[in-house]
Amino acid sequence: MSFPIFSHNGFSIGIGDSNRDGKLDFDFGFRHQSYGSSPWGFGSSGGEIGINTQRGVYLGGNYNNSNLWGSSGAAGRVYGDGGVSSASWGNDVFGNYRNSHYSTSPNHYDYGANGGNLYSGNYWGTHSAANQWGYSNSSQAGNTWTGAHAGNYNYGNIWGGGGSFSTFNPGFSAYGYRQYDGCGCNSVRGFMGF
C-alpha cells in the first residue's frame, strides 16, 4: 500500500511498499475525489491514474459510505506489471466488523481477512502469503470475553522445508467453572453445563 505525502489540485506523490517486497516505492499520479451527503448518509468516491516506480502505470479507485446502519468502503488498483491490489472494510451498528486485502504481482501473492463482533467478543482472521521462495498460511478464531482461542499455521519453501502446527488455548465458559475441550461435542457439553 502507498501513503500520500503530497497532494495538490489532483496531483499526488505517495510513498510506501506497494508490492510488499521490502523496498521503497514512489507513486506519482493524478486523482479525482467527489463527495456527497444527504439526510440518510455520507459518501465519497474517487479514481486515479499514475506511475509507480516498481510496478509501472496503474489505475485505481475507491469508495466510502456511511449511514444510520454503519459504514463500508473499498479500494483497488490494477498495475502495469499485471498485478492487482484491493481492500474492503465495513462495520455496522450491531458491532459487526470486517476487512480484507488482496495483492498480487508476478512475484508474490498476499491475502488477509478478519472480522468479529464487538458485543459478543467473537473474532476471526486469516492470512496467506506466497512468493518464489515459499508459502505460508495462518488462521485464528476465538472470543475475547471467554478467552477461547484456536489457530493453525503451515508453511513450505522451495528447499523442501515445511511444517504446520495448531494451537487450541481455550478459556473458561461464561459460567467460569467448565473448560472447553478440543472435541466439538465436549466443547458444547462443557459450555451448556451438562
N, C-alpha and C positions, 0 to 999 in steps of 0.2 A: 504494500500500500504506500501511497505517497501523501505527504503533508504539505499544504501550501505555505510558502514563505513570503510570497509577494503576489498581490492581485490588484489590478487597476484597469478599469474600463474594459473588462473582459479578457485582459492578458494576465496570465498567471505563471509563476515559477514555483515548482514543488521539489521537495527533496524526500528521499526515502529509499526503500528496498523493494521495488515493485515486482521483482521476480524471485525474491526470497533466496538469493544466492550469497548473501552476506556482504555484497558490495554496494556502495552508494550509487543511487540513480538520481538523475535530474529530469524533471518534466518541464517543457516549455509549451504552452498551449493557449488556446482561446476558449472561453467558456461563457455560456449564457444561462442565467438563472431567472426563473419567474416565480412569483409568489401570489397567493390568493387567500382570502379569508371570507367567512360568512358567519351567520349566527350558529351554524352547525359544525364549524370546524375551520382548520387552517391547513394549507398545503403548499408545497413548493416542488418544482421540477426543474431539471437543468440538463444541458448537453454540452459536450466538449470535444475538441479535436486538438491533437498536439503531437509532440515528438518526445519520446523517452530515450535517454542516452544509451540504454542497453537493449530496449525491446522495439525500437523503431516507432513508426507512426501509430497512433492509437485513436480510437473513437470511444466515447463513453457517455454515460448519462446517469441520472439518479432521480429519486422522488422521495418525499417525506409527506406524511399527513397525520393529522390528529383530530379527534372528535370526542364526544362525550364518552365513548366506549373504549378509547385507548389511542394508540399511535402505532405507526408502522412505516417502514422505509426500505429502500433497496438502491443499490448502485452497481454499476458494472462497466467493464472496459473490454474492447477487442483490440489486440495488439498486432503489429505488422509481422511479428515472428510466428504468428499462428496461435498464440496463446490467448487465454481469456482470464478475467478475474471478475468475481461478483460477490456481493454480500447482501444480506437482508436481515431485518430485525423487526421486532414488534412487541408490544405489551398491551394488556387490556385492564379494565377496571376490576377484574376478578383476581388480579395478581399473577396471571399467566405471563410469561415472557419467553422469548426465543431469539436466537440469532444464528446465522450460519455464514460461512465464507467458502469460496471455491476459487482456486487459481491453478492454471496450467501454463506451461511453456514447452518448447522442445526438450527441455532438460529436467523438468520437475512436475510434480502433481501435489497439491495440498488441499485438504478439505477438513473443515471442522464445523461442528454444530453443537449447541447446547440450549437448554431451556429449563423451565421449572415453574414453581408457583410460590409466591412469597407468603401466602397464607397457610398453605399446607406444609411448606418446607421441602417438598419434593424437588429433586433436580436430576439432570442427566447431561451427559456430554460425550462427544466422540471426536476423534481426530485421526486422520490418515495422512501420511506423507510418503512420497517416493521420489527418488532421483536415480541417476545411472549407477549409484553405489549401493543403494539399498532401499528398504521399505520398512515402515513402522505403522502400527495401528494401536489405538487405545480407546477404551470406553469406560465410563463410570456412571453410577447412579446411586441415589440414596435419599435420605431425609435428614435435614439439619436439626430437626427437633429431637428425633429419637436416636440419632447417631448411626442409624443403619446405613451401610455403605457396601457397595460391590463394584469391582472393577477388574479389567483384564488388559493385557498388553502383549503384543507379539511383534517380532521384527525379523528381518533377514537381510543378507547382503550378498554381493557377487562373489565373495570368498568362500561361500558355503556356510557361513556362520548364521545362527538364528536361534530363536528361542521364544518362549512365551511363559507368562505367569499370570495368575489371577489372585485376587485378594477378596476376602469377604470379612469385613470388620464390622459386625453388627452391634448395634447398641441395644438398650432395653426398650421394651414396648412401652406404650403410653401408660400402662399400669405400674411400670417401674420394677416389677419383680420377675418377669419372664424374659428370657433372651431368645432372639431369633436363632434358628439353626440354618445350615446350608441347604437342607432339603426344603422344597417349597411347601410340602404338606405339613412338616413340623413348624415351619415359619408361621403358617396360618393358624395352626393349633395353638402355638405359643401366644400369638397376638390376640386370638379370641379368648384366651384364658381357659381352654379345655385341658 
